[in-house]
Amino acid sequence: MKRITSLFTRCRIIEASYLAISWVKTMLPSLESLLGATSALMSMELRIGVCGIACEKCPRMTAGRCPNGQTGCVPKENRFCEIATCAFHKGQRLCFECPEFPCQTTKKGPISFGYCQFISGRP
């Protein structure tokens, strides 16, 4: 009787394993597409302009009028953007990284000066 019970238990384990494998096989395409979508999202680069705005949300970029094309705003002499010019002269990659942030130039920028004061922790 013990042998039959042991054999029966083994059969149940094999059956459960088979069912688990079958389930994984049916779910595999869904899992692969989910992993592929996650991988695509993780590989997307979010470009941040000198001013701190995501280039993809910048009104000039979305209208196709960014003076830097698809590159987005970078610190350089830029007659369209005082923030980019200021960051260039001060050797900063982003306006927010400047020790003088927020300053008079940020008052002219696309981001609210009040918000700049808030994130800097300075009045």
N, CA, C and O atoms as CSV, one atom per row, in Angstrom:
chain,resi,resn,atom,element,x,y,z
A,1,MET,N,N,0.813,-1.195,0.000
A,1,MET,CA,C,0.000,0.000,0.000
A,1,MET,C,C,0.857,1.260,0.000
A,1,MET,O,O,0.541,2.245,-0.668
A,2,LYS,N,N,1.954,1.209,0.766
A,2,LYS,CA,C,2.856,2.357,0.807
A,2,LYS,C,C,3.421,2.657,-0.567
A,2,LYS,O,O,3.547,3.817,-0.961
A,3,ARG,N,N,3.760,1.601,-1.291
A,3,ARG,CA,C,4.329,1.776,-2.632
A,3,ARG,C,C,3.328,2.441,-3.575
A,3,ARG,O,O,3.700,3.297,-4.377
A,4,ILE,N,N,2.078,2.050,-3.477
A,4,ILE,CA,C,1.038,2.628,-4.331
A,4,ILE,C,C,0.856,4.107,-3.987
A,4,ILE,O,O,0.720,4.940,-4.882
A,5,THR,N,N,0.853,4.431,-2.697
A,5,THR,CA,C,0.706,5.819,-2.263
A,5,THR,C,C,1.889,6.645,-2.752
A,5,THR,O,O,1.720,7.772,-3.217
A,6,SER,N,N,3.075,6.082,-2.645
A,6,SER,CA,C,4.278,6.774,-3.099
A,6,SER,C,C,4.225,7.001,-4.602
A,6,SER,O,O,4.555,8.086,-5.082
A,7,LEU,N,N,3.809,5.975,-5.346
A,7,LEU,CA,C,3.693,6.083,-6.797
A,7,LEU,C,C,2.627,7.111,-7.170
A,7,LEU,O,O,2.816,7.908,-8.089
A,8,PHE,N,N,1.512,7.084,-6.451
A,8,PHE,CA,C,0.425,8.035,-6.689
A,8,PHE,C,C,0.916,9.463,-6.441
A,8,PHE,O,O,0.621,10.361,-7.230
A,9,THR,N,N,1.653,9.681,-5.365
A,9,THR,CA,C,2.199,10.997,-5.033
A,9,THR,C,C,3.137,11.474,-6.136
A,9,THR,O,O,3.095,12.636,-6.541
A,10,ARG,N,N,3.973,10.575,-6.611
A,10,ARG,CA,C,4.892,10.944,-7.701
A,10,ARG,C,C,4.134,11.338,-8.956
A,10,ARG,O,O,4.500,12.298,-9.633
A,11,CYS,N,N,3.078,10.597,-9.268
A,11,CYS,CA,C,2.265,10.924,-10.451
A,11,CYS,C,C,1.625,12.304,-10.308
A,11,CYS,O,O,1.564,13.076,-11.265
A,12,ARG,N,N,1.147,12.601,-9.092
A,12,ARG,CA,C,0.534,13.922,-8.859
A,12,ARG,C,C,1.563,15.033,-9.029
A,12,ARG,O,O,1.259,16.087,-9.587
A,13,ILE,N,N,2.778,14.796,-8.549
A,13,ILE,CA,C,3.852,15.796,-8.699
A,13,ILE,C,C,4.185,15.995,-10.165
A,13,ILE,O,O,4.358,17.128,-10.616
A,14,ILE,N,N,4.275,14.908,-10.911
A,14,ILE,CA,C,4.569,15.003,-12.349
A,14,ILE,C,C,3.446,15.739,-13.056
A,14,ILE,O,O,3.697,16.584,-13.916
A,15,GLU,N,N,2.195,15.417,-12.694
A,15,GLU,CA,C,1.050,16.078,-13.302
A,15,GLU,C,C,1.064,17.586,-12.991
A,15,GLU,O,O,0.819,18.409,-13.872
A,16,ALA,N,N,1.349,17.930,-11.746
A,16,ALA,CA,C,1.409,19.343,-11.360
A,16,ALA,C,C,2.530,20.054,-12.113
A,16,ALA,O,O,2.364,21.192,-12.550
A,17,SER,N,N,3.659,19.388,-12.261
A,17,SER,CA,C,4.781,19.970,-13.006
A,17,SER,C,C,4.396,20.184,-14.456
A,17,SER,O,O,4.700,21.223,-15.042
A,18,TYR,N,N,3.721,19.189,-15.039
A,18,TYR,CA,C,3.284,19.303,-16.424
A,18,TYR,C,C,2.331,20.481,-16.586
A,18,TYR,O,O,2.449,21.253,-17.538
A,19,LEU,N,N,1.394,20.620,-15.664
A,19,LEU,CA,C,0.443,21.735,-15.723
A,19,LEU,C,C,1.166,23.082,-15.599
A,19,LEU,O,O,0.840,24.038,-16.301
A,20,ALA,N,N,2.143,23.140,-14.705
A,20,ALA,CA,C,2.902,24.381,-14.538
A,20,ALA,C,C,3.668,24.723,-15.811
A,20,ALA,O,O,3.699,25.879,-16.231
A,21,ILE,N,N,4.278,23.726,-16.415
A,21,ILE,CA,C,5.022,23.955,-17.666
A,21,ILE,C,C,4.071,24.394,-18.774
A,21,ILE,O,O,4.390,25.302,-19.541
A,22,SER,N,N,2.908,23.759,-18.861
A,22,SER,CA,C,1.911,24.138,-19.876
A,22,SER,C,C,1.463,25.580,-19.687
A,22,SER,O,O,1.321,26.327,-20.655
A,23,TRP,N,N,1.239,25.967,-18.428
A,23,TRP,CA,C,0.816,27.341,-18.142
A,23,TRP,C,C,1.890,28.327,-18.565
A,23,TRP,O,O,1.589,29.353,-19.176
A,24,VAL,N,N,3.144,28.023,-18.243
A,24,VAL,CA,C,4.244,28.915,-18.617
A,24,VAL,C,C,4.325,29.039,-20.127
A,24,VAL,O,O,4.535,30.136,-20.645
A,25,LYS,N,N,4.160,27.924,-20.848
A,25,LYS,CA,C,4.218,27.966,-22.318
A,25,LYS,C,C,3.109,28.849,-22.892
A,25,LYS,O,O,3.332,29.578,-23.859
A,26,THR,N,N,1.906,28.782,-22.292
A,26,THR,CA,C,0.816,29.611,-22.813
A,26,THR,C,C,1.011,31.083,-22.459
A,26,THR,O,O,0.588,31.962,-23.209
A,27,MET,N,N,1.646,31.353,-21.328
A,27,MET,CA,C,1.857,32.729,-20.893
A,27,MET,C,C,3.118,33.355,-21.478
A,27,MET,O,O,3.279,34.574,-21.425
A,28,LEU,N,N,3.999,32.557,-22.025
A,28,LEU,CA,C,5.285,33.048,-22.510
A,28,LEU,C,C,5.175,34.188,-23.517
A,28,LEU,O,O,5.900,35.173,-23.380
A,29,PRO,N,N,4.298,34.103,-24.531
A,29,PRO,CA,C,4.199,35.239,-25.452
A,29,PRO,C,C,3.817,36.545,-24.746
A,29,PRO,O,O,4.351,37.606,-25.070
A,30,SER,N,N,2.890,36.465,-23.781
A,30,SER,CA,C,2.498,37.666,-23.046
A,30,SER,C,C,3.654,38.203,-22.228
A,30,SER,O,O,3.886,39.411,-22.183
A,31,LEU,N,N,4.381,37.300,-21.579
A,31,LEU,CA,C,5.520,37.725,-20.772
A,31,LEU,C,C,6.607,38.337,-21.646
A,31,LEU,O,O,7.219,39.338,-21.272
A,32,GLU,N,N,6.848,37.738,-22.811
A,32,GLU,CA,C,7.869,38.271,-23.715
A,32,GLU,C,C,7.498,39.666,-24.205
A,32,GLU,O,O,8.358,40.543,-24.280
A,33,SER,N,N,6.226,39.879,-24.539
A,33,SER,CA,C,5.828,41.206,-25.008
A,33,SER,C,C,5.897,42.219,-23.873
A,33,SER,O,O,6.263,43.373,-24.096
A,34,LEU,N,N,5.551,41.801,-22.659
A,34,LEU,CA,C,5.651,42.688,-21.506
A,34,LEU,C,C,7.112,43.058,-21.245
A,34,LEU,O,O,7.430,44.224,-21.014
A,35,LEU,N,N,7.982,42.074,-21.282
A,35,LEU,CA,C,9.405,42.342,-21.077
A,35,LEU,C,C,9.962,43.212,-22.192
A,35,LEU,O,O,10.800,44.078,-21.940
A,36,GLY,N,N,9.511,42.994,-23.412
A,36,GLY,CA,C,9.963,43.817,-24.531
A,36,GLY,C,C,9.533,45.264,-24.368
A,36,GLY,O,O,10.312,46.178,-24.641
A,37,ALA,N,N,8.298,45.483,-23.926
A,37,ALA,CA,C,7.804,46.847,-23.716
A,37,ALA,C,C,8.569,47.520,-22.587
A,37,ALA,O,O,8.908,48.700,-22.674
A,38,THR,N,N,8.838,46.769,-21.534
A,38,THR,CA,C,9.594,47.319,-20.412
A,38,THR,C,C,10.997,47.685,-20.858
A,38,THR,O,O,11.524,48.733,-20.487
A,39,SER,N,N,11.594,46.820,-21.651
A,39,SER,CA,C,12.949,47.072,-22.147
A,39,SER,C,C,12.972,48.319,-23.033
A,39,SER,O,O,13.904,49.120,-22.956
A,40,ALA,N,N,11.950,48.481,-23.872
A,40,ALA,CA,C,11.884,49.657,-24.745
A,40,ALA,C,C,11.741,50.929,-23.912
A,40,ALA,O,O,12.371,51.942,-24.215
A,41,LEU,N,N,10.922,50.881,-22.874
A,41,LEU,CA,C,10.753,52.055,-22.015
A,41,LEU,C,C,12.042,52.398,-21.287
A,41,LEU,O,O,12.389,53.570,-21.140
A,42,MET,N,N,12.749,51.369,-20.834
A,42,MET,CA,C,13.981,51.615,-20.100
A,42,MET,C,C,15.069,52.191,-21.005
A,42,MET,O,O,15.950,52.913,-20.538
A,43,SER,N,N,15.007,51.872,-22.296
A,43,SER,CA,C,16.052,52.359,-23.186
A,43,SER,C,C,15.758,53.760,-23.726
A,43,SER,O,O,16.626,54.380,-24.342
A,44,MET,N,N,14.529,54.268,-23.497
A,44,MET,CA,C,14.208,55.614,-23.947
A,44,MET,C,C,15.037,56.630,-23.177
A,44,MET,O,O,15.133,56.575,-21.950
A,45,GLU,N,N,15.617,57.531,-23.894
A,45,GLU,CA,C,16.371,58.590,-23.235
A,45,GLU,C,C,15.481,59.818,-23.119
A,45,GLU,O,O,14.828,60.222,-24.081
A,46,LEU,N,N,15.465,60.389,-21.960
A,46,LEU,CA,C,14.721,61.611,-21.737
A,46,LEU,C,C,15.725,62.746,-21.808
A,46,LEU,O,O,16.637,62.834,-20.986
A,47,ARG,N,N,15.552,63.609,-22.789
A,47,ARG,CA,C,16.465,64.738,-22.937
A,47,ARG,C,C,15.962,65.889,-22.091
A,47,ARG,O,O,14.787,66.252,-22.152
A,48,ILE,N,N,16.855,66.458,-21.305
A,48,ILE,CA,C,16.515,67.592,-20.457
A,48,ILE,C,C,17.272,68.803,-20.979
A,48,ILE,O,O,18.493,68.765,-21.130
A,49,GLY,N,N,16.544,69.873,-21.251
A,49,GLY,CA,C,17.165,71.106,-21.721
A,49,GLY,C,C,17.914,71.794,-20.592
A,49,GLY,O,O,17.743,71.444,-19.425
A,50,VAL,N,N,18.731,72.756,-20.932
A,50,VAL,CA,C,19.508,73.510,-19.943
A,50,VAL,C,C,18.596,74.099,-18.870
A,50,VAL,O,O,18.972,74.160,-17.699
A,51,CYS,N,N,17.418,74.526,-19.260
A,51,CYS,CA,C,16.489,75.166,-18.326
A,51,CYS,C,C,15.830,74.176,-17.377
A,51,CYS,O,O,15.279,74.582,-16.353
A,52,GLY,N,N,15.876,72.883,-17.695
A,52,GLY,CA,C,15.275,71.868,-16.841
A,52,GLY,C,C,14.008,71.264,-17.407
A,52,GLY,O,O,13.472,70.316,-16.833
A,53,ILE,N,N,13.521,71.779,-18.503
A,53,ILE,CA,C,12.325,71.226,-19.131
A,53,ILE,C,C,12.714,70.007,-19.958
A,53,ILE,O,O,13.744,70.011,-20.631
A,54,ALA,N,N,11.886,68.960,-19.905
A,54,ALA,CA,C,12.090,67.799,-20.777
A,54,ALA,C,C,11.871,68.272,-22.206
A,54,ALA,O,O,10.814,68.815,-22.527
A,55,CYS,N,N,12.859,68.068,-23.061
A,55,CYS,CA,C,12.775,68.551,-24.439
A,55,CYS,C,C,11.494,68.081,-25.133
A,55,CYS,O,O,10.919,68.812,-25.939
A,56,GLU,N,N,11.053,66.872,-24.822
A,56,GLU,CA,C,9.854,66.320,-25.454
A,56,GLU,C,C,8.591,67.108,-25.103
A,56,GLU,O,O,7.572,66.974,-25.781
A,57,LYS,N,N,8.650,67.931,-24.047
A,57,LYS,CA,C,7.500,68.734,-23.628
A,57,LYS,C,C,7.693,70.224,-23.899
A,57,LYS,O,O,6.794,71.023,-23.636
A,58,CYS,N,N,8.837,70.594,-24.414
A,58,CYS,CA,C,9.120,72.001,-24.699
A,58,CYS,C,C,8.242,72.472,-25.862
A,58,CYS,O,O,8.177,71.800,-26.891
A,59,PRO,N,N,7.567,73.617,-25.714
A,59,PRO,CA,C,6.705,74.112,-26.794
A,59,PRO,C,C,7.451,74.317,-28.114
A,59,PRO,O,O,6.902,74.041,-29.180
A,60,ARG,N,N,8.689,74.796,-28.055
A,60,ARG,CA,C,9.453,74.989,-29.303
A,60,ARG,C,C,9.784,73.661,-29.962
A,60,ARG,O,O,9.701,73.536,-31.184
A,61,MET,N,N,10.163,72.658,-29.153
A,61,MET,CA,C,10.522,71.348,-29.705
A,61,MET,C,C,9.305,70.688,-30.338
A,61,MET,O,O,9.388,70.163,-31.448
A,62,THR,N,N,8.174,70.713,-29.635
A,62,THR,CA,C,6.979,70.048,-30.161
A,62,THR,C,C,6.440,70.753,-31.401
A,62,THR,O,O,5.797,70.123,-32.241
A,63,ALA,N,N,6.695,72.046,-31.521
A,63,ALA,CA,C,6.263,72.788,-32.712
A,63,ALA,C,C,7.278,72.677,-33.851
A,63,ALA,O,O,7.052,73.193,-34.946
A,64,GLY,N,N,8.401,71.996,-33.581
A,64,GLY,CA,C,9.419,71.849,-34.622
A,64,GLY,C,C,10.241,73.112,-34.827
A,64,GLY,O,O,10.841,73.291,-35.886
A,65,ARG,N,N,10.278,73.995,-33.825
A,65,ARG,CA,C,11.006,75.255,-33.950
A,65,ARG,C,C,12.189,75.371,-32.994
A,65,ARG,O,O,12.645,76.476,-32.699
A,66,CYS,N,N,12.684,74.238,-32.511
A,66,CYS,CA,C,13.833,74.295,-31.608
A,66,CYS,C,C,15.061,74.708,-32.419
A,66,CYS,O,O,15.358,74.088,-33.440
A,67,PRO,N,N,15.778,75.744,-31.980
A,67,PRO,CA,C,16.938,76.196,-32.738
A,67,PRO,C,C,18.054,75.146,-32.805
A,67,PRO,O,O,18.954,75.254,-33.637
A,68,ASN,N,N,17.997,74.137,-31.937
A,68,ASN,CA,C,19.012,73.077,-31.940
A,68,ASN,C,C,18.518,71.779,-32.559
A,68,ASN,O,O,19.186,70.750,-32.465
A,69,GLY,N,N,17.361,71.824,-33.187
A,69,GLY,CA,C,16.816,70.621,-33.816
A,69,GLY,C,C,16.490,69.559,-32.784
A,69,GLY,O,O,16.041,69.869,-31.680
A,70,GLN,N,N,16.717,68.303,-33.146
A,70,GLN,CA,C,16.398,67.192,-32.254
A,70,GLN,C,C,17.387,67.051,-31.095
A,70,GLN,O,O,17.133,66.279,-30.171
A,71,THR,N,N,18.495,67.770,-31.123
A,71,THR,CA,C,19.480,67.714,-30.051
A,71,THR,C,C,18.916,68.308,-28.769
A,71,THR,O,O,19.217,67.835,-27.673
A,72,GLY,N,N,18.106,69.334,-28.907
A,72,GLY,CA,C,17.566,70.026,-27.740
A,72,GLY,C,C,18.529,71.093,-27.259
A,72,GLY,O,O,19.595,71.292,-27.843
A,73,CYS,N,N,18.155,71.768,-26.208
A,73,CYS,CA,C,18.963,72.876,-25.697
A,73,CYS,C,C,20.172,72.371,-24.926
A,73,CYS,O,O,20.063,71.516,-24.047
A,74,VAL,N,N,21.306,72.913,-25.272
A,74,VAL,CA,C,22.559,72.594,-24.598
A,74,VAL,C,C,23.237,73.909,-24.235
A,74,VAL,O,O,22.945,74.935,-24.849
A,75,PRO,N,N,24.134,73.904,-23.252
A,75,PRO,CA,C,24.820,75.147,-22.892
A,75,PRO,C,C,25.715,75.622,-24.037
A,75,PRO,O,O,26.726,74.995,-24.351
A,76,LYS,N,N,25.328,76.734,-24.650
A,76,LYS,CA,C,26.128,77.358,-25.708
A,76,LYS,C,C,25.566,78.740,-25.956
A,76,LYS,O,O,24.479,79.075,-25.486
A,77,GLU,N,N,26.309,79.536,-26.692
A,77,GLU,CA,C,25.788,80.852,-27.091
A,77,GLU,C,C,24.518,80.601,-27.882
A,77,GLU,O,O,24.524,79.899,-28.893
A,78,ASN,N,N,23.420,81.189,-27.400
A,78,ASN,CA,C,22.135,80.923,-28.029
A,78,ASN,C,C,21.294,82.191,-27.966
A,78,ASN,O,O,20.846,82.586,-26.890
A,79,ARG,N,N,21.082,82.815,-29.088
A,79,ARG,CA,C,20.341,84.080,-29.097
A,79,ARG,C,C,18.866,83.899,-28.753
A,79,ARG,O,O,18.169,84.873,-28.465
A,80,PHE,N,N,18.390,82.657,-28.782
A,80,PHE,CA,C,16.999,82.392,-28.445
A,80,PHE,C,C,16.793,82.103,-26.959
A,80,PHE,O,O,15.675,82.187,-26.451
A,81,CYS,N,N,17.891,81.758,-26.261
A,81,CYS,CA,C,17.740,81.332,-24.873
A,81,CYS,C,C,18.860,81.882,-23.998
A,81,CYS,O,O,20.013,81.462,-24.098
A,82,GLU,N,N,18.495,82.835,-23.134
A,82,GLU,CA,C,19.485,83.418,-22.234
A,82,GLU,C,C,19.984,82.396,-21.211
A,82,GLU,O,O,21.121,82.483,-20.746
A,83,ILE,N,N,19.150,81.450,-20.868
A,83,ILE,CA,C,19.552,80.436,-19.894
A,83,ILE,C,C,20.670,79.569,-20.457
A,83,ILE,O,O,21.640,79.284,-19.754
A,84,ALA,N,N,20.552,79.144,-21.711
A,84,ALA,CA,C,21.593,78.324,-22.344
A,84,ALA,C,C,22.900,79.109,-22.438
A,84,ALA,O,O,23.975,78.557,-22.202
A,85,THR,N,N,22.815,80.382,-22.779
A,85,THR,CA,C,24.010,81.225,-22.886
A,85,THR,C,C,24.653,81.416,-21.517
A,85,THR,O,O,25.873,81.325,-21.384
A,86,CYS,N,N,23.837,81.678,-20.502
A,86,CYS,CA,C,24.337,81.871,-19.141
A,86,CYS,C,C,25.041,80.603,-18.648
A,86,CYS,O,O,26.145,80.673,-18.108
A,87,ALA,N,N,24.396,79.438,-18.836
A,87,ALA,CA,C,24.988,78.169,-18.407
A,87,ALA,C,C,26.314,77.923,-19.123
A,87,ALA,O,O,27.264,77.413,-18.528
A,88,PHE,N,N,26.372,78.286,-20.395
A,88,PHE,CA,C,27.604,78.128,-21.164
A,88,PHE,C,C,28.727,78.971,-20.551
A,88,PHE,O,O,29.838,78.482,-20.347
A,89,HIS,N,N,28.431,80.227,-20.262
A,89,HIS,CA,C,29.442,81.122,-19.696
A,89,HIS,C,C,29.889,80.695,-18.294
A,89,HIS,O,O,31.026,80.941,-17.893
A,90,LYS,N,N,28.981,80.056,-17.562
A,90,LYS,CA,C,29.321,79.634,-16.195
A,90,LYS,C,C,29.816,78.188,-16.126
A,90,LYS,O,O,30.146,77.690,-15.049
A,91,GLY,N,N,29.867,77.515,-17.284
A,91,GLY,CA,C,30.356,76.142,-17.318
A,91,GLY,C,C,29.427,75.125,-16.671
A,91,GLY,O,O,29.879,74.121,-16.120
A,92,GLN,N,N,28.131,75.388,-16.739
A,92,GLN,CA,C,27.134,74.498,-16.130
A,92,GLN,C,C,26.413,73.700,-17.215
A,92,GLN,O,O,26.150,74.213,-18.302
A,93,ARG,N,N,26.101,72.454,-16.911
A,93,ARG,CA,C,25.347,71.609,-17.837
A,93,ARG,C,C,23.859,71.946,-17.768
A,93,ARG,O,O,23.178,72.009,-18.791
A,94,LEU,N,N,23.366,72.160,-16.549
A,94,LEU,CA,C,21.968,72.519,-16.318
A,94,LEU,C,C,21.908,73.760,-15.437
A,94,LEU,O,O,22.729,73.928,-14.535
A,95,CYS,N,N,20.963,74.604,-15.693
A,95,CYS,CA,C,20.779,75.818,-14.914
A,95,CYS,C,C,20.656,75.481,-13.426
A,95,CYS,O,O,21.190,76.201,-12.582
A,96,PHE,N,N,19.962,74.400,-13.104
A,96,PHE,CA,C,19.706,74.009,-11.721
A,96,PHE,C,C,20.982,73.648,-10.977
A,96,PHE,O,O,21.009,73.687,-9.747
A,97,GLU,N,N,22.032,73.298,-11.696
A,97,GLU,CA,C,23.282,72.898,-11.052
A,97,GLU,C,C,24.169,74.085,-10.673
A,97,GLU,O,O,25.172,73.909,-9.981
A,98,CYS,N,N,23.819,75.262,-11.110
A,98,CYS,CA,C,24.608,76.457,-10.832
A,98,CYS,C,C,24.475,76.844,-9.359
A,98,CYS,O,O,23.372,76.820,-8.813
A,99,PRO,N,N,25.586,77.200,-8.712
A,99,PRO,CA,C,25.496,77.602,-7.303
A,99,PRO,C,C,24.701,78.891,-7.100
A,99,PRO,O,O,24.240,79.164,-5.992
A,100,GLU,N,N,24.537,79.680,-8.152
A,100,GLU,CA,C,23.772,80.935,-8.052
A,100,GLU,C,C,22.275,80.743,-8.333
A,100,GLU,O,O,21.509,81.704,-8.264
A,101,PHE,N,N,21.860,79.529,-8.646
A,101,PHE,CA,C,20.461,79.238,-8.962
A,101,PHE,C,C,19.595,79.405,-7.720
A,101,PHE,O,O,19.989,78.943,-6.650
A,102,PRO,N,N,18.445,80.037,-7.815
A,102,PRO,CA,C,17.870,80.779,-8.915
A,102,PRO,C,C,18.419,82.211,-8.959
A,102,PRO,O,O,18.738,82.797,-7.925
A,103,CYS,N,N,18.519,82.750,-10.149
A,103,CYS,CA,C,19.076,84.095,-10.312
A,103,CYS,C,C,18.152,84.937,-11.209
A,103,CYS,O,O,17.044,84.516,-11.543
A,104,GLN,N,N,18.614,86.097,-11.581
A,104,GLN,CA,C,17.803,86.993,-12.419
A,104,GLN,C,C,17.515,86.373,-13.791
A,104,GLN,O,O,16.457,86.609,-14.373
A,105,THR,N,N,18.453,85.590,-14.297
A,105,THR,CA,C,18.238,84.965,-15.613
A,105,THR,C,C,17.100,83.963,-15.543
A,105,THR,O,O,16.311,83.857,-16.483
A,106,THR,N,N,17.002,83.226,-14.444
A,106,THR,CA,C,15.917,82.239,-14.340
A,106,THR,C,C,14.545,82.902,-14.263
A,106,THR,O,O,13.533,82.268,-14.563
A,107,LYS,N,N,14.503,84.155,-13.867
A,107,LYS,CA,C,13.216,84.869,-13.851
A,107,LYS,C,C,12.656,85.007,-15.263
A,107,LYS,O,O,11.444,85.128,-15.440
A,108,LYS,N,N,13.525,84.990,-16.260
A,108,LYS,CA,C,13.091,85.132,-17.648
A,108,LYS,C,C,12.760,83.788,-18.296
A,108,LYS,O,O,12.153,83.737,-19.366
A,109,GLY,N,N,13.163,82.711,-17.639
A,109,GLY,CA,C,13.054,81.387,-18.241
A,109,GLY,C,C,11.656,80.838,-18.326
A,109,GLY,O,O,10.697,81.470,-17.884
A,110,PRO,N,N,11.543,79.662,-18.895
A,110,PRO,CA,C,10.217,79.061,-19.097
A,110,PRO,C,C,9.629,78.451,-17.825
A,110,PRO,O,O,8.437,78.142,-17.786
A,111,ILE,N,N,10.443,78.274,-16.790
A,111,ILE,CA,C,9.953,77.681,-15.546
A,111,ILE,C,C,9.690,78.803,-14.549
A,111,ILE,O,O,10.474,79.744,-14.429
A,112,SER,N,N,8.586,78.687,-13.845
A,112,SER,CA,C,8.196,79.698,-12.868
A,112,SER,C,C,9.321,79.957,-11.863
A,112,SER,O,O,9.915,79.022,-11.329
A,113,PHE,N,N,9.603,81.237,-11.615
A,113,PHE,CA,C,10.659,81.610,-10.675
A,113,PHE,C,C,10.326,81.112,-9.269
A,113,PHE,O,O,11.216,80.707,-8.521
A,114,GLY,N,N,9.044,81.142,-8.916
A,114,GLY,CA,C,8.616,80.632,-7.612
A,114,GLY,C,C,8.963,79.161,-7.458
A,114,GLY,O,O,9.395,78.729,-6.389
A,115,TYR,N,N,8.775,78.383,-8.532
A,115,TYR,CA,C,9.127,76.972,-8.499
A,115,TYR,C,C,10.633,76.794,-8.376
A,115,TYR,O,O,11.103,75.919,-7.649
A,116,CYS,N,N,11.385,77.622,-9.085
A,116,CYS,CA,C,12.849,77.564,-8.985
A,116,CYS,C,C,13.298,77.837,-7.544
A,116,CYS,O,O,14.190,77.164,-7.027
A,117,GLN,N,N,12.671,78.829,-6.905
A,117,GLN,CA,C,13.007,79.112,-5.507
A,117,GLN,C,C,12.647,77.923,-4.607
A,117,GLN,O,O,13.393,77.574,-3.692
A,118,PHE,N,N,11.520,77.324,-4.879
A,118,PHE,CA,C,11.060,76.187,-4.077
A,118,PHE,C,C,12.040,75.018,-4.165
A,118,PHE,O,O,12.443,74.474,-3.137
A,119,ILE,N,N,12.427,74.625,-5.380
A,119,ILE,CA,C,13.311,73.462,-5.501
A,119,ILE,C,C,14.732,73.745,-5.030
A,119,ILE,O,O,15.461,72.829,-4.649
A,120,SER,N,N,15.123,75.022,-5.057
A,120,SER,CA,C,16.475,75.349,-4.589
A,120,SER,C,C,16.526,75.454,-3.080
A,120,SER,O,O,17.593,75.337,-2.478
A,121,GLY,N,N,15.357,75.678,-2.460
A,121,GLY,CA,C,15.319,75.866,-1.015
A,121,GLY,C,C,15.747,77.255,-0.597
A,121,GLY,O,O,15.986,77.511,0.583
A,122,ARG,N,N,15.846,78.158,-1.570
A,122,ARG,CA,C,16.248,79.544,-1.270
A,122,ARG,C,C,15.080,80.485,-1.530
A,122,ARG,O,O,14.289,80.261,-2.447
A,123,PRO,N,N,14.971,81.524,-0.735
A,123,PRO,CA,C,13.876,82.505,-0.937
A,123,PRO,C,C,14.121,83.398,-2.148
A,123,PRO,O,O,13.302,84.266,-2.451
